[in-house]
């Protein structure tokens, strides 16, 4: 089945970029079906209309199937897109590839993509062997998130809620806290960056690391 790639905001090689790469990459992520096609080697191109290139060669970003790297960024023209290139971008025909472009007069860019590495967050969230120092460090990180929050402490309550109600729509969980869905989802992604939660097709669940931490916190409460 053809896929329709969506180019995300990507990250380069700066220290800040590398730090963000281990967590949630802001911006539009590649849909899972596209990321999986890149990981499988079935997709290695994307075509975008941009006023100026939004990615550069060597930029990397996190997807559901791992880390994807930009291998080339070249200006092109819709009339120059070949059948082979359309298929490498996940489309059955050139017309489908062209039809997926934005309807404006911005230049067209041919973007090469490759799967580069496993998502480091996967190993992190599966690491439930927490030392006392690990627990103390994670506790401090959660406290900082609470302190910086504009809506009060939230991290423990959200962890407890996800533990009680896995696979529940984010909108429903947000409503439990009287919050809007998108800001709530951004908060959960902060927990995901720490390896504590995992996104499901619908809703979330605690990762092994998150379950272990929550259990340790509950024990400390007793």
Rosetta silent file (secondary structure, phi, psi, omega in degrees, C-alpha in Angstrom):
SEQUENCE: XXXXXXXXXXXXXXXXXXXXXXXXXXXXXXXXXXXXXXXXXXXXXXXXXXXXXXXXXXXXXXXXXXXXXXXXXXXXXXXXXXXXXXXXXXXXXXXXXXXXXXXXXXXXXXXXXXXXXXXXXXXXXXXXXXXXXXXXXXXXXXXXXXXXXXXXXXXXXXXXXXXXXXXXXXXXXXXXXXXXXXXXXXXXXXXXXXXXXXXXXXXXXXXXXXXXXXXXXXXXXX
SCORE:     score description
SCORE:     0.000 S_00000001
   1 L     0.000  132.160 -178.768    0.000    0.000    0.000 S_00000001
   2 L   -67.043  149.528  177.604    1.461    3.406   -0.903 S_00000001
   3 L  -116.056  157.967 -177.657    2.373    5.740    1.895 S_00000001
   4 L  -119.301   95.757 -175.238    2.300    9.508    1.935 S_00000001
   5 L   -61.307  142.825  173.400    5.391   10.884    3.646 S_00000001
   6 L  -122.310  117.289 -177.722    5.131   13.940    5.876 S_00000001
   7 L   -76.147  129.853  178.162    8.406   15.698    6.475 S_00000001
   8 L   -87.875  168.472  163.878    8.981   16.666   10.118 S_00000001
   9 L   -67.118  132.975 -173.527   10.923   19.486   11.576 S_00000001
  10 L  -113.739  172.526 -177.619   14.339   17.919   11.835 S_00000001
  11 E  -123.141  145.481 -178.784   17.401   18.308   14.004 S_00000001
  12 L   -97.100 -138.273 -171.375   20.988   18.820   13.058 S_00000001
  13 L  -113.025   11.962  179.737   24.221   18.151   14.861 S_00000001
  14 L   -72.451  164.382  178.484   24.251   20.824   17.576 S_00000001
  15 H   -59.832  -42.056  179.251   24.380   19.861   21.238 S_00000001
  16 H   -63.256  -39.078  179.025   20.799   21.003   21.751 S_00000001
  17 H   -64.298  -43.800 -179.045   19.692   18.957   18.765 S_00000001
  18 H   -64.627  -35.670  178.639   21.410   15.824   20.043 S_00000001
  19 H   -65.596  -42.776 -179.180   19.804   16.303   23.439 S_00000001
  20 H   -69.601  -27.369 -177.673   16.359   16.615   21.930 S_00000001
  21 H   -60.632  -30.810 -178.544   16.950   13.602   19.707 S_00000001
  22 L   -77.996   -6.940  177.207   16.852   11.336   22.761 S_00000001
  23 L  -123.158 -141.154 -177.606   13.393   12.581   23.597 S_00000001
  24 L   -83.455  124.492  176.615   10.448   13.938   21.732 S_00000001
  25 L   -82.732  114.054 -176.896   11.321   15.638   18.447 S_00000001
  26 L   -63.497  160.364 -179.927    9.113   18.690   18.234 S_00000001
  27 L    97.580 -168.231 -177.062    7.175   19.380   15.114 S_00000001
  28 L   -81.601  121.951  178.974    5.315   17.033   12.784 S_00000001
  29 L   -85.281  157.853  172.715    6.486   13.443   13.131 S_00000001
  30 L   -67.448  133.074  174.289    6.530   10.904   10.325 S_00000001
  31 L   -56.829  151.623 -175.788    3.404    8.729   10.477 S_00000001
  32 H   -56.297  -41.024 -176.832    4.149    5.227   11.705 S_00000001
  33 H   -64.929  -33.460  178.503    3.432    3.631    8.319 S_00000001
  34 H   -73.677  -45.061  179.488    5.943    5.965    6.626 S_00000001
  35 H   -59.657  -41.610 -179.976    8.600    5.471    9.288 S_00000001
  36 H   -66.250  -36.145  178.189    8.208    1.703    9.039 S_00000001
  37 H   -66.844  -36.375  176.227    8.527    1.868    5.240 S_00000001
  38 H   -66.914  -44.800  179.284   11.775    3.834    5.611 S_00000001
  39 H   -61.392  -33.529 -179.847   13.085    1.329    8.164 S_00000001
  40 L   -81.261   -9.111 -178.813   12.206   -1.506    5.767 S_00000001
  41 L    84.747    9.855 -179.393   13.983    0.228    2.900 S_00000001
  42 L   -85.189  -22.803  177.904   10.795    0.656    0.874 S_00000001
  43 L  -126.759  129.833  175.632   10.816    4.471    1.085 S_00000001
  44 L  -141.563   14.305  177.596   13.941    6.618    0.803 S_00000001
  45 E  -137.925  156.996  168.688   12.635    9.827   -0.767 S_00000001
  46 E  -146.321  149.717  176.426   10.180   12.603   -0.043 S_00000001
  47 E  -118.922  131.787 -178.962    9.116   15.596   -2.113 S_00000001
  48 E  -138.378  148.856  168.867    8.174   18.877   -0.458 S_00000001
  49 E   -97.256  119.888  178.999    7.331   22.419   -1.433 S_00000001
  50 E  -136.429  143.189  173.638    9.275   24.806    0.777 S_00000001
  51 L   -65.520  -38.169  171.166   10.091   28.489    0.420 S_00000001
  52 L  -142.072  153.630 -178.720   13.544   27.498    1.737 S_00000001
  53 L   -56.898  134.202 -179.887   14.809   24.033    2.753 S_00000001
  54 L   -98.924   -4.717  175.554   13.613   23.080    6.234 S_00000001
  55 L  -133.392  166.021  177.063   16.102   20.244    6.661 S_00000001
  56 L  -135.689  160.062  179.247   19.762   19.783    5.819 S_00000001
  57 L   -58.469  130.320 -178.636   21.950   16.824    4.951 S_00000001
  58 L    96.875  -14.075  176.362   22.819   14.974    8.140 S_00000001
  59 L   -60.651  140.498  177.567   19.754   16.149   10.054 S_00000001
  60 E  -127.687  148.619  177.023   18.272   13.365   12.171 S_00000001
  61 E  -148.187  155.962 -176.391   14.907   13.026   13.831 S_00000001
  62 E   -86.080  134.419  174.197   13.066   10.503   15.932 S_00000001
  63 E  -128.078  174.593  179.514   10.224    8.445   14.464 S_00000001
  64 L   -66.765  -17.696 -179.596    8.156    5.544   15.738 S_00000001
  65 L  -106.481    9.158  179.526   10.455    3.165   13.816 S_00000001
  66 E   122.802 -164.067 -177.328   13.750    4.681   14.949 S_00000001
  67 E   -89.473  128.773  177.751   16.064    7.481   13.894 S_00000001
  68 E  -110.690  137.811 -178.262   15.756    8.736   10.306 S_00000001
  69 E  -116.564  142.489  174.909   18.539   10.741    8.646 S_00000001
  70 E   -84.060  123.648 -177.278   18.377   13.185    5.743 S_00000001
  71 E  -102.470  -19.142  178.730   20.869   12.092    3.064 S_00000001
  72 E  -161.832  150.740  174.217   20.238   14.731    0.406 S_00000001
  73 E  -139.904  109.588 -174.201   18.253   17.912   -0.214 S_00000001
  74 E  -132.450  134.340  173.767   18.043   18.956   -3.860 S_00000001
  75 E   -66.628  143.463  178.443   15.837   21.431   -5.720 S_00000001
  76 E  -146.612 -166.713 -179.957   13.817   19.779   -8.465 S_00000001
  77 L  -139.434  148.880 -178.529   10.700   20.330  -10.543 S_00000001
  78 H   -57.903  -32.343 -179.558    7.416   18.459  -10.650 S_00000001
  79 H   -73.245  -12.542 -178.541    8.092   17.673  -14.290 S_00000001
  80 H   -96.148   -7.306 -179.540   11.380   16.014  -13.384 S_00000001
  81 L   -70.885  125.003 -178.461    9.916   13.489  -10.923 S_00000001
  82 L   -93.524  166.733  176.855   10.227    9.997  -12.403 S_00000001
  83 H   -60.201  -42.329  179.564    8.046    6.942  -11.847 S_00000001
  84 H   -61.624  -42.938  179.607   10.901    5.304   -9.939 S_00000001
  85 H   -65.750  -40.039  178.021   11.288    8.329   -7.664 S_00000001
  86 H   -59.057  -44.577  179.734    7.551    8.449   -7.016 S_00000001
  87 H   -66.221  -37.254  177.551    7.619    4.810   -5.959 S_00000001
  88 H   -68.272  -19.430  175.088   10.668    5.413   -3.763 S_00000001
  89 L   -92.187    0.491  175.943    8.625    8.147   -2.070 S_00000001
  90 L    96.235   13.991 -178.486    5.803    5.682   -1.445 S_00000001
  91 L  -114.718  145.764 -179.115    3.468    6.590   -4.302 S_00000001
  92 L   -75.679  -23.425 -177.453    2.270    4.323   -7.131 S_00000001
  93 L  -141.495  161.791  174.761    2.419    7.074   -9.757 S_00000001
  94 H   -62.557  -39.792 -178.897    4.034   10.432  -10.425 S_00000001
  95 H   -58.898  -39.732  178.732    0.580   12.016  -10.414 S_00000001
  96 H   -66.380  -40.544  179.541   -0.007   10.782   -6.849 S_00000001
  97 H   -64.724  -44.238  179.512    3.355   12.142   -5.712 S_00000001
  98 H   -67.133  -39.003 -179.220    2.710   15.527   -7.321 S_00000001
  99 H   -64.676  -22.613  179.805   -0.834   15.603   -5.973 S_00000001
 100 L   -82.583  -10.190  179.279    0.472   15.254   -2.419 S_00000001
 101 L   -72.520  154.517  175.251    2.527   18.447   -2.689 S_00000001
 102 L   -59.373  145.776 -178.669    1.288   21.681   -1.199 S_00000001
 103 L   -89.899   71.033  175.221   -0.813   23.716   -3.583 S_00000001
 104 L  -146.021 -174.249 -175.955    1.410   26.795   -3.786 S_00000001
 105 L  -100.743   12.865  178.670    4.261   28.146   -5.890 S_00000001
 106 L   -63.506  153.555  177.185    7.110   27.317   -3.504 S_00000001
 107 E   -60.628  153.637  177.540   10.081   25.447   -4.976 S_00000001
 108 E   -98.905  135.716  178.422   10.002   21.646   -4.922 S_00000001
 109 E  -120.425  139.576  175.432   12.739   19.760   -3.081 S_00000001
 110 E   -99.045  116.149 -173.280   13.753   16.134   -3.444 S_00000001
 111 E  -112.753  119.850  175.930   14.753   14.864    0.015 S_00000001
 112 E   -83.768  139.544 -177.449   16.712   11.650    0.495 S_00000001
 113 E  -132.799  149.461  172.740   15.980    9.687    3.673 S_00000001
 114 E  -148.535  150.445  172.981   17.449    6.638    5.366 S_00000001
 115 E   -74.199  131.160 -172.941   16.877    4.689    8.549 S_00000001
 116 E  -111.709  -36.189 -174.837   19.870    5.409   10.789 S_00000001
 117 E  -169.533  164.478  173.404   19.424    3.779   14.198 S_00000001
 118 L   -67.059  153.630  175.831   17.061    2.408   16.789 S_00000001
 119 L   -70.157  118.757 -178.518   15.191    4.947   18.903 S_00000001
 120 H   -62.453  -19.616  179.652   17.280    5.319   22.096 S_00000001
 121 H   -67.876  -25.827 -178.632   14.064    5.880   24.046 S_00000001
 122 H   -65.173  -48.015  177.933   13.097    2.230   23.503 S_00000001
 123 H   -63.133  -38.423 -178.868   16.100    0.930   25.437 S_00000001
 124 H   -63.659  -48.576 -175.383   15.569    3.608   28.076 S_00000001
 125 H   -69.125  -22.820  178.598   11.911    2.820   28.726 S_00000001
 126 H   -87.164   -5.759 -179.692   12.663   -0.919   28.971 S_00000001
 127 L   -86.983   96.794 -179.155   15.386   -0.353   31.568 S_00000001
 128 L  -101.778    7.764  179.476   13.604   -1.008   34.853 S_00000001
 129 L   -86.228   79.850 -173.454   16.777   -1.796   36.808 S_00000001
 130 L   -95.625  124.102  172.696   16.725    1.432   38.799 S_00000001
 131 L   -78.920  171.086  176.104   19.299    2.124   41.468 S_00000001
 132 H   -60.655  -36.871  177.942   18.540    4.430   44.366 S_00000001
 133 H   -65.512  -38.974  177.261   20.492    7.123   42.529 S_00000001
 134 H   -60.843  -45.224 -179.663   18.361    6.568   39.414 S_00000001
 135 H   -62.941  -42.891  179.583   15.189    6.978   41.448 S_00000001
 136 H   -63.273  -41.446  179.777   16.532   10.119   43.092 S_00000001
 137 H   -65.108  -45.875  179.125   17.516   11.579   39.713 S_00000001
 138 H   -64.270  -37.965  178.284   14.133   10.823   38.137 S_00000001
 139 H   -62.090  -42.763  177.574   12.363   12.232   41.187 S_00000001
 140 H   -62.872  -40.412  179.468   14.318   15.476   40.843 S_00000001
 141 H   -64.013  -41.310  177.587   13.443   15.648   37.143 S_00000001
 142 H   -65.422  -39.939  178.545    9.753   15.179   37.898 S_00000001
 143 H   -62.543  -37.806  177.932    9.927   17.835   40.595 S_00000001
 144 H   -65.462  -40.687  176.820   11.463   20.268   38.098 S_00000001
 145 H   -61.672  -40.703  178.604    8.632   19.596   35.650 S_00000001
 146 H   -64.693  -43.450 -177.507    6.142   20.261   38.438 S_00000001
 147 H   -64.631  -37.453 -177.717    7.902   23.453   39.504 S_00000001
 148 H   -81.837   -9.206 -175.918    7.997   24.842   35.964 S_00000001
 149 L   -69.378  141.713  176.324    4.373   23.986   35.280 S_00000001
 150 L   -87.268   -5.010 -178.457    1.876   26.818   34.843 S_00000001
 151 L  -122.312   21.583  175.756   -0.944   24.594   36.085 S_00000001
 152 L    87.780  173.894  179.765    0.609   23.203   39.253 S_00000001
 153 L   -57.562  138.583 -175.528    2.193   19.837   40.077 S_00000001
 154 L  -144.664  -20.016 -168.186    1.029   17.138   37.673 S_00000001
 155 H   -62.184  -48.128 -177.912    3.645   14.434   37.081 S_00000001
 156 H   -64.744  -43.010 -178.752    2.685   11.978   39.841 S_00000001
 157 H   -62.144  -39.275 -179.467   -1.032   12.350   39.171 S_00000001
 158 H   -70.719  -40.401  176.004   -0.572   11.678   35.451 S_00000001
 159 H   -60.318  -43.619  179.329    1.616    8.639   36.096 S_00000001
 160 H   -63.960  -41.145 -179.094   -0.998    7.272   38.491 S_00000001
 161 H   -64.588  -45.197 -179.899   -3.792    7.937   35.998 S_00000001
 162 H   -64.806  -35.145  177.177   -1.992    6.199   33.133 S_00000001
 163 H   -64.789  -40.669 -179.296   -1.275    3.247   35.423 S_00000001
 164 H   -76.587  -32.111 -172.223   -4.969    2.974   36.335 S_00000001
 165 L  -131.538   67.045  176.817   -6.312    3.682   32.870 S_00000001
 166 L   -69.949  155.828  175.399   -4.003    2.439   30.119 S_00000001
 167 L    61.770   28.743  175.120   -5.140    2.583   26.491 S_00000001
 168 L  -104.444  139.776 -177.448   -7.626    5.387   27.194 S_00000001
 169 L   -52.820  140.882  178.965   -7.873    8.287   24.738 S_00000001
 170 H   -57.412  -37.713  179.934   -5.719   11.276   25.635 S_00000001
 171 H   -61.223  -38.269  179.959   -8.782   13.517   25.354 S_00000001
 172 H   -71.075  -39.998  177.045  -10.573   11.462   28.009 S_00000001
 173 H   -64.759  -43.306  179.151   -7.578   11.498   30.334 S_00000001
 174 H   -59.178  -40.405 -179.431   -7.162   15.244   29.857 S_00000001
 175 H   -62.293  -32.466  178.151  -10.825   15.745   30.729 S_00000001
 176 H   -60.325  -29.939 -179.888  -10.242   13.929   34.030 S_00000001
 177 L   -99.131    3.363 -177.746   -7.860   16.749   34.929 S_00000001
 178 L    66.713   33.965 -175.728  -10.039   19.489   33.436 S_00000001
 179 L  -117.924  160.574  173.246   -7.381   20.197   30.823 S_00000001
 180 L   -73.774  151.644 -173.147   -7.232   20.735   27.076 S_00000001
 181 H   -64.893  -49.116 -173.356   -6.046   17.715   25.110 S_00000001
 182 H   -64.088  -46.063  176.269   -2.983   19.131   23.335 S_00000001
 183 H   -61.219  -35.701  177.437   -1.262   20.649   26.406 S_00000001
 184 H   -63.367  -44.372  179.771   -1.949   17.400   28.257 S_00000001
 185 H   -62.638  -36.576  177.169   -0.368   15.364   25.459 S_00000001
 186 H   -63.305  -38.216  177.558    2.703   17.604   25.556 S_00000001
 187 H   -65.154  -43.363  179.436    3.060   16.865   29.259 S_00000001
 188 H   -62.022  -35.188  178.421    2.814   13.115   28.675 S_00000001
 189 H   -64.984  -29.473  175.474    5.532   13.420   26.050 S_00000001
 190 H   -65.498  -37.003  175.747    7.793   14.914   28.704 S_00000001
 191 H   -68.919  -36.120  178.220    7.285   11.733   30.712 S_00000001
 192 H   -63.816  -37.980  178.372    7.983    9.711   27.570 S_00000001
 193 H   -59.627  -32.136  178.600   11.293   11.557   27.157 S_00000001
 194 L   -83.270   -0.394  179.611   12.274   10.244   30.589 S_00000001
 195 L    80.630   19.066 -173.611   11.395    6.702   29.477 S_00000001
 196 L   -95.516  -24.400 -178.512    8.412    6.487   31.822 S_00000001
 197 E  -128.877  165.525 -179.680    5.496    6.141   29.389 S_00000001
 198 E  -138.762  133.010  179.211    4.781    4.505   26.067 S_00000001
 199 E   -81.706  133.279  175.042    2.283    5.606   23.430 S_00000001
 200 L  -102.585  175.901  176.059   -0.224    3.011   22.262 S_00000001
 201 L   -57.761  -37.007  171.379   -2.425    3.100   19.177 S_00000001
 202 L  -128.976  121.314  175.699   -4.986    4.599   21.551 S_00000001
 203 L    76.534 -154.675 -173.468   -3.786    6.239   24.738 S_00000001
 204 E  -138.033  170.111  167.435   -0.746    5.350   26.797 S_00000001
 205 E  -145.469  160.139  174.394    0.693    2.840   29.215 S_00000001
 206 E   -73.273  136.651  172.839    3.500    2.990   31.726 S_00000001
 207 L   -74.255  162.419  176.381    6.791    1.693   30.391 S_00000001
 208 H   -50.914  -39.451  177.960    8.645   -0.871   32.541 S_00000001
 209 H   -63.333  -41.568 -179.991   10.838    2.000   33.769 S_00000001
 210 H   -67.615  -39.734  178.667    7.758    4.023   34.685 S_00000001
 211 H   -64.179  -41.743  179.213    6.105    1.125   36.518 S_00000001
 212 H   -64.743  -44.695  179.987    9.245    0.514   38.542 S_00000001
 213 H   -62.359  -45.876 -178.325    9.610    4.189   39.433 S_00000001
 214 H   -62.361  -39.779  176.958    5.963    4.536   40.430 S_00000001
 215 H   -61.777  -40.503  179.470    6.228    1.438   42.599 S_00000001
 216 H   -67.458  -38.767  178.573    9.300    2.859   44.334 S_00000001
 217 H   -65.909  -39.514  178.504    7.552    6.189   44.886 S_00000001
 218 H   -64.845  -40.338  178.087    4.526    4.434   46.384 S_00000001
 219 H   -62.087  -40.198  179.236    6.790    2.459   48.704 S_00000001
 220 H   -66.264  -26.232  179.424    8.441    5.695   49.815 S_00000001
 221 H   -72.350  -27.529 -174.895    4.974    7.105   50.594 S_00000001
 222 L   -72.129    0.000    0.000    4.203    4.279   53.033 S_00000001
